Amino acid sequence: MRELVLVIHILLGIIWAGGILFIGWGVYPVAARFPLNTQRIFLTRLMSHTHYLFTLAGAAVIITGILLGTVFGPLRSLETILHTSYGKHWIAALSIGTFALFWGVLVGYREMMLVFTDDYLWKEAEGGDRKPLSQELFRLAALESVEIIGFLVLIYLMVQL
Ligand code: HEM
């Protein structure tokens, strides 16, 4: 049973972190070469479609991570959680994973949708003034990198567990 939960955990972890990295580094730079209106429609639909999948995957990674550490792992008391190296790494992974998930939903996705639905930014860009839109897109990339840093720390913690 532990093996099955671990396989699900790893697969969903790959989908969650890998999916977000693939959109940021693979899909987004290609979409940025399309005409502005196409970019806007494509990215809005892509994000609203994948957002639920990533949120579900992230939540399932956290739940299976809790099970792997407790029910299928050594963490049976508060003492073990607080005073062993395994417990401390697990708490760190739980906190960072939860933070990354909430950041993605409440900050990354929300801000992205605000930018994509802001008519002013896109009309200005179509009229030739791309600066406000570029600034907003740069801000989105900076916000998204917080989640990516979280994933990198999580992977380091997984190796330490
Ligand atoms: C991007 C997110 C994550 C990825 C890619 C990921 C990946 C992995 C991998 C590859 C393993 C196997 C490690 C090994 O056997 O050496 C693992 C194990 C584990 N992970 Fe995660 N993980 C993620 C998030 C989390 C979170 C948020 C938690 C805490 C709630 C967690 C808790 C655990 C636990 C307890 C194990 C079992 C370690 C053991 O006892 O051997 N993981 N994870």
py3Dmol code that shows the C-alpha trace and the ligand (Angstrom):
import py3Dmol

protein = """\
ATOM      1  CA  MET A   1       0.000   0.000   0.000  1.00  0.00           C
ATOM      2  CA  ARG A   2       2.838   2.434   0.885  1.00  0.00           C
ATOM      3  CA  GLU A   3       4.395   1.829  -2.553  1.00  0.00           C
ATOM      4  CA  LEU A   4       1.100   2.670  -4.275  1.00  0.00           C
ATOM      5  CA  VAL A   5       0.708   5.920  -2.301  1.00  0.00           C
ATOM      6  CA  LEU A   6       4.352   6.799  -3.036  1.00  0.00           C
ATOM      7  CA  VAL A   7       3.855   6.184  -6.787  1.00  0.00           C
ATOM      8  CA  ILE A   8       0.725   8.397  -6.779  1.00  0.00           C
ATOM      9  CA  HIS A   9       2.608  11.046  -4.762  1.00  0.00           C
ATOM     10  CA  ILE A  10       5.561  11.120  -7.165  1.00  0.00           C
ATOM     11  CA  LEU A  11       3.382  11.096 -10.309  1.00  0.00           C
ATOM     12  CA  LEU A  12       1.205  13.949  -9.072  1.00  0.00           C
ATOM     13  CA  GLY A  13       4.292  15.851  -7.863  1.00  0.00           C
ATOM     14  CA  ILE A  14       5.710  15.580 -11.403  1.00  0.00           C
ATOM     15  CA  ILE A  15       2.388  16.768 -12.895  1.00  0.00           C
ATOM     16  CA  TRP A  16       2.085  19.688 -10.451  1.00  0.00           C
ATOM     17  CA  ALA A  17       5.634  21.063 -10.548  1.00  0.00           C
ATOM     18  CA  GLY A  18       6.433  19.888 -14.098  1.00  0.00           C
ATOM     19  CA  GLY A  19       3.156  21.190 -15.517  1.00  0.00           C
ATOM     20  CA  ILE A  20       3.671  24.674 -14.125  1.00  0.00           C
ATOM     21  CA  LEU A  21       7.302  24.773 -15.294  1.00  0.00           C
ATOM     22  CA  PHE A  22       6.300  23.535 -18.758  1.00  0.00           C
ATOM     23  CA  ILE A  23       3.670  26.275 -19.134  1.00  0.00           C
ATOM     24  CA  GLY A  24       6.107  28.946 -17.933  1.00  0.00           C
ATOM     25  CA  TRP A  25       9.149  27.850 -19.917  1.00  0.00           C
ATOM     26  CA  GLY A  26       7.578  25.991 -22.853  1.00  0.00           C
ATOM     27  CA  VAL A  27       4.096  27.265 -23.721  1.00  0.00           C
ATOM     28  CA  TYR A  28       4.283  30.888 -22.595  1.00  0.00           C
ATOM     29  CA  PRO A  29       7.324  31.956 -24.686  1.00  0.00           C
ATOM     30  CA  VAL A  30       5.700  30.419 -27.800  1.00  0.00           C
ATOM     31  CA  ALA A  31       2.321  32.070 -27.084  1.00  0.00           C
ATOM     32  CA  ALA A  32       4.108  35.419 -26.724  1.00  0.00           C
ATOM     33  CA  ARG A  33       4.926  35.286 -30.470  1.00  0.00           C
ATOM     34  CA  PHE A  34       1.262  35.177 -31.503  1.00  0.00           C
ATOM     35  CA  PRO A  35      -0.775  38.306 -32.278  1.00  0.00           C
ATOM     36  CA  LEU A  36      -1.865  40.048 -29.055  1.00  0.00           C
ATOM     37  CA  ASN A  37      -5.540  39.076 -29.226  1.00  0.00           C
ATOM     38  CA  THR A  38      -4.706  35.403 -29.878  1.00  0.00           C
ATOM     39  CA  GLN A  39      -2.245  35.433 -26.973  1.00  0.00           C
ATOM     40  CA  ARG A  40      -4.846  36.860 -24.665  1.00  0.00           C
ATOM     41  CA  ILE A  41      -7.579  34.353 -25.594  1.00  0.00           C
ATOM     42  CA  PHE A  42      -5.211  31.370 -25.658  1.00  0.00           C
ATOM     43  CA  LEU A  43      -3.534  32.114 -22.313  1.00  0.00           C
ATOM     44  CA  THR A  44      -6.835  32.883 -20.566  1.00  0.00           C
ATOM     45  CA  ARG A  45      -8.352  29.564 -21.701  1.00  0.00           C
ATOM     46  CA  LEU A  46      -5.180  27.613 -21.004  1.00  0.00           C
ATOM     47  CA  MET A  47      -4.884  28.977 -17.462  1.00  0.00           C
ATOM     48  CA  SER A  48      -8.542  28.546 -16.536  1.00  0.00           C
ATOM     49  CA  HIS A  49      -8.420  24.956 -17.844  1.00  0.00           C
ATOM     50  CA  THR A  50      -5.125  23.882 -16.217  1.00  0.00           C
ATOM     51  CA  HIS A  51      -5.629  25.834 -12.991  1.00  0.00           C
ATOM     52  CA  TYR A  52      -8.110  23.252 -11.590  1.00  0.00           C
ATOM     53  CA  LEU A  53      -5.937  20.320 -12.614  1.00  0.00           C
ATOM     54  CA  PHE A  54      -2.844  21.794 -10.952  1.00  0.00           C
ATOM     55  CA  THR A  55      -4.766  22.732  -7.813  1.00  0.00           C
ATOM     56  CA  LEU A  56      -6.159  19.196  -7.521  1.00  0.00           C
ATOM     57  CA  ALA A  57      -2.740  17.652  -8.208  1.00  0.00           C
ATOM     58  CA  GLY A  58      -1.076  19.942  -5.625  1.00  0.00           C
ATOM     59  CA  ALA A  59      -3.701  19.157  -2.971  1.00  0.00           C
ATOM     60  CA  ALA A  60      -3.315  15.407  -3.623  1.00  0.00           C
ATOM     61  CA  VAL A  61       0.503  15.680  -3.374  1.00  0.00           C
ATOM     62  CA  ILE A  62       0.129  17.301   0.046  1.00  0.00           C
ATOM     63  CA  ILE A  63      -2.422  14.724   1.265  1.00  0.00           C
ATOM     64  CA  THR A  64      -0.320  11.764   0.070  1.00  0.00           C
ATOM     65  CA  GLY A  65       2.762  13.462   1.591  1.00  0.00           C
ATOM     66  CA  ILE A  66       0.952  13.637   4.947  1.00  0.00           C
ATOM     67  CA  LEU A  67      -0.001   9.936   4.669  1.00  0.00           C
ATOM     68  CA  LEU A  68       3.546   8.906   3.676  1.00  0.00           C
ATOM     69  CA  GLY A  69       5.021  10.652   6.699  1.00  0.00           C
ATOM     70  CA  THR A  70       2.395   9.561   9.259  1.00  0.00           C
ATOM     71  CA  VAL A  71       0.225   6.499   8.456  1.00  0.00           C
ATOM     72  CA  PHE A  72       2.922   4.880   6.255  1.00  0.00           C
ATOM     73  CA  GLY A  73       5.933   6.534   7.871  1.00  0.00           C
ATOM     74  CA  PRO A  74       7.683   7.018  11.205  1.00  0.00           C
ATOM     75  CA  LEU A  75       5.756  10.086  12.414  1.00  0.00           C
ATOM     76  CA  ARG A  76       3.405   8.842  15.113  1.00  0.00           C
ATOM     77  CA  SER A  77       3.742  11.541  17.787  1.00  0.00           C
ATOM     78  CA  LEU A  78       4.312  15.280  18.051  1.00  0.00           C
ATOM     79  CA  GLU A  79       7.667  14.446  19.694  1.00  0.00           C
ATOM     80  CA  THR A  80       8.905  12.595  16.591  1.00  0.00           C
ATOM     81  CA  ILE A  81       7.694  15.377  14.320  1.00  0.00           C
ATOM     82  CA  LEU A  82       9.416  18.129  16.306  1.00  0.00           C
ATOM     83  CA  HIS A  83      12.607  16.385  17.429  1.00  0.00           C
ATOM     84  CA  THR A  84      13.789  14.167  14.562  1.00  0.00           C
ATOM     85  CA  SER A  85      15.475  15.227  11.349  1.00  0.00           C
ATOM     86  CA  TYR A  86      12.788  13.363   9.345  1.00  0.00           C
ATOM     87  CA  GLY A  87      10.043  15.193  11.250  1.00  0.00           C
ATOM     88  CA  LYS A  88      11.638  18.602  10.713  1.00  0.00           C
ATOM     89  CA  HIS A  89      12.115  18.019   6.976  1.00  0.00           C
ATOM     90  CA  TRP A  90       8.538  16.755   6.719  1.00  0.00           C
ATOM     91  CA  ILE A  91       7.139  19.829   8.511  1.00  0.00           C
ATOM     92  CA  ALA A  92       9.187  22.048   6.184  1.00  0.00           C
ATOM     93  CA  ALA A  93       7.851  20.167   3.112  1.00  0.00           C
ATOM     94  CA  LEU A  94       4.284  20.381   4.413  1.00  0.00           C
ATOM     95  CA  SER A  95       4.579  24.130   5.063  1.00  0.00           C
ATOM     96  CA  ILE A  96       6.262  24.931   1.736  1.00  0.00           C
ATOM     97  CA  GLY A  97       3.891  22.675  -0.243  1.00  0.00           C
ATOM     98  CA  THR A  98       0.829  24.292   1.368  1.00  0.00           C
ATOM     99  CA  PHE A  99       2.296  27.769   0.834  1.00  0.00           C
ATOM    100  CA  ALA A 100       3.068  27.032  -2.849  1.00  0.00           C
ATOM    101  CA  LEU A 101      -0.453  25.709  -3.434  1.00  0.00           C
ATOM    102  CA  PHE A 102      -2.141  28.733  -1.831  1.00  0.00           C
ATOM    103  CA  TRP A 103       0.256  31.131  -3.545  1.00  0.00           C
ATOM    104  CA  GLY A 104      -0.574  29.565  -6.918  1.00  0.00           C
ATOM    105  CA  VAL A 105      -4.341  29.830  -6.356  1.00  0.00           C
ATOM    106  CA  LEU A 106      -4.642  33.113  -4.458  1.00  0.00           C
ATOM    107  CA  VAL A 107      -1.797  35.134  -5.946  1.00  0.00           C
ATOM    108  CA  GLY A 108      -0.439  33.658  -9.205  1.00  0.00           C
ATOM    109  CA  TYR A 109      -3.698  32.626 -10.870  1.00  0.00           C
ATOM    110  CA  ARG A 110      -5.724  35.555  -9.520  1.00  0.00           C
ATOM    111  CA  GLU A 111      -3.213  38.176 -10.677  1.00  0.00           C
ATOM    112  CA  MET A 112      -2.867  36.461 -14.052  1.00  0.00           C
ATOM    113  CA  MET A 113      -6.616  36.596 -14.654  1.00  0.00           C
ATOM    114  CA  LEU A 114      -6.699  40.264 -13.607  1.00  0.00           C
ATOM    115  CA  VAL A 115      -4.050  41.079 -16.222  1.00  0.00           C
ATOM    116  CA  PHE A 116      -5.731  38.996 -18.950  1.00  0.00           C
ATOM    117  CA  THR A 117      -9.096  40.657 -18.359  1.00  0.00           C
ATOM    118  CA  ASP A 118      -7.722  44.203 -18.164  1.00  0.00           C
ATOM    119  CA  ASP A 119      -8.951  45.718 -21.472  1.00  0.00           C
ATOM    120  CA  TYR A 120      -6.910  48.901 -20.988  1.00  0.00           C
ATOM    121  CA  LEU A 121      -3.553  47.067 -20.991  1.00  0.00           C
ATOM    122  CA  TRP A 122      -4.329  45.081 -24.146  1.00  0.00           C
ATOM    123  CA  LYS A 123      -5.873  47.999 -26.055  1.00  0.00           C
ATOM    124  CA  GLU A 124      -2.851  50.185 -25.259  1.00  0.00           C
ATOM    125  CA  ALA A 125      -0.547  47.405 -26.480  1.00  0.00           C
ATOM    126  CA  GLU A 126      -2.555  46.969 -29.684  1.00  0.00           C
ATOM    127  CA  GLY A 127      -2.343  50.748 -30.189  1.00  0.00           C
ATOM    128  CA  GLY A 128       1.470  50.542 -30.062  1.00  0.00           C
ATOM    129  CA  ASP A 129       2.230  51.253 -26.382  1.00  0.00           C
ATOM    130  CA  ARG A 130       3.376  47.852 -25.103  1.00  0.00           C
ATOM    131  CA  LYS A 131       5.109  49.144 -21.983  1.00  0.00           C
ATOM    132  CA  PRO A 132       2.236  48.815 -19.443  1.00  0.00           C
ATOM    133  CA  LEU A 133       1.438  45.272 -20.632  1.00  0.00           C
ATOM    134  CA  SER A 134       5.097  44.223 -20.636  1.00  0.00           C
ATOM    135  CA  GLN A 135       5.499  45.550 -17.094  1.00  0.00           C
ATOM    136  CA  GLU A 136       2.485  43.575 -15.927  1.00  0.00           C
ATOM    137  CA  LEU A 137       3.674  40.393 -17.654  1.00  0.00           C
ATOM    138  CA  PHE A 138       7.075  40.806 -16.017  1.00  0.00           C
ATOM    139  CA  ARG A 139       5.379  41.206 -12.629  1.00  0.00           C
ATOM    140  CA  LEU A 140       3.398  38.000 -13.270  1.00  0.00           C
ATOM    141  CA  ALA A 141       6.600  36.118 -14.091  1.00  0.00           C
ATOM    142  CA  ALA A 142       8.167  37.394 -10.835  1.00  0.00           C
ATOM    143  CA  LEU A 143       5.096  36.287  -8.828  1.00  0.00           C
ATOM    144  CA  GLU A 144       5.137  32.865 -10.478  1.00  0.00           C
ATOM    145  CA  SER A 145       8.820  32.371  -9.699  1.00  0.00           C
ATOM    146  CA  VAL A 146       7.942  32.317  -5.970  1.00  0.00           C
ATOM    147  CA  GLU A 147       6.058  29.056  -6.618  1.00  0.00           C
ATOM    148  CA  ILE A 148       8.925  27.688  -8.701  1.00  0.00           C
ATOM    149  CA  ILE A 149      11.440  28.406  -5.918  1.00  0.00           C
ATOM    150  CA  GLY A 150       9.033  26.524  -3.596  1.00  0.00           C
ATOM    151  CA  PHE A 151       9.152  23.491  -5.916  1.00  0.00           C
ATOM    152  CA  LEU A 152      12.952  23.518  -6.009  1.00  0.00           C
ATOM    153  CA  VAL A 153      13.121  23.619  -2.196  1.00  0.00           C
ATOM    154  CA  LEU A 154      10.521  20.800  -2.029  1.00  0.00           C
ATOM    155  CA  ILE A 155      12.593  18.588  -4.317  1.00  0.00           C
ATOM    156  CA  TYR A 156      15.654  19.216  -2.134  1.00  0.00           C
ATOM    157  CA  LEU A 157      13.594  18.292   0.950  1.00  0.00           C
ATOM    158  CA  MET A 158      12.315  15.084  -0.708  1.00  0.00           C
ATOM    159  CA  VAL A 159      15.913  13.949  -1.180  1.00  0.00           C
ATOM    160  CA  GLN A 160      16.635  14.702   2.508  1.00  0.00           C
ATOM    161  CA  LEU A 161      13.591  12.759   3.850  1.00  0.00           C
TER     162      LEU A 161
END
"""
ligand_1 = """\
43
HEM
C 6.486 19.285 -5.898
C 6.110 18.553 -4.891
C 6.703 17.213 -4.510
C 7.436 16.324 -5.249
C 7.902 16.455 -6.709
C 7.717 15.192 -4.380
C 8.456 14.077 -4.750
C 8.759 13.022 -3.928
C 9.621 11.908 -4.265
C 10.338 11.743 -5.609
C 9.669 11.087 -3.198
C 10.479 9.782 -3.073
C 11.747 10.112 -2.314
C 12.536 8.883 -1.943
O 11.990 7.779 -1.864
O 13.748 9.059 -1.678
C 8.836 11.644 -2.165
C 8.635 11.076 -0.936
C 7.947 11.666 0.092
N 7.349 12.901 0.079
Fe 7.228 14.167 -1.515
N 7.156 15.412 -3.147
C 6.538 16.631 -3.183
C 5.864 17.257 -2.153
C 5.726 16.748 -0.862
C 5.055 17.415 0.233
C 4.388 18.798 0.148
C 5.143 16.584 1.326
C 4.643 16.809 2.729
C 3.376 16.959 2.991
C 5.867 15.398 0.916
C 6.132 14.302 1.710
C 6.812 13.155 1.320
C 7.068 12.007 2.192
C 6.675 11.881 3.655
C 7.771 11.079 1.419
C 8.258 9.675 1.857
C 9.714 9.773 2.280
C 10.194 8.466 2.875
O 9.738 8.126 3.983
O 11.008 7.800 2.226
N 6.197 15.536 -0.421
N 8.300 12.828 -2.620
"""
view = py3Dmol.view(width=600, height=400)
view.addModel(protein, "pdb")
view.setStyle({"model": 0}, {"cartoon": {"style": "trace"}})
view.addModel(ligand_1, "xyz")
view.setStyle({"model": 1}, {"stick": {}})
view.zoomTo()
view.show()
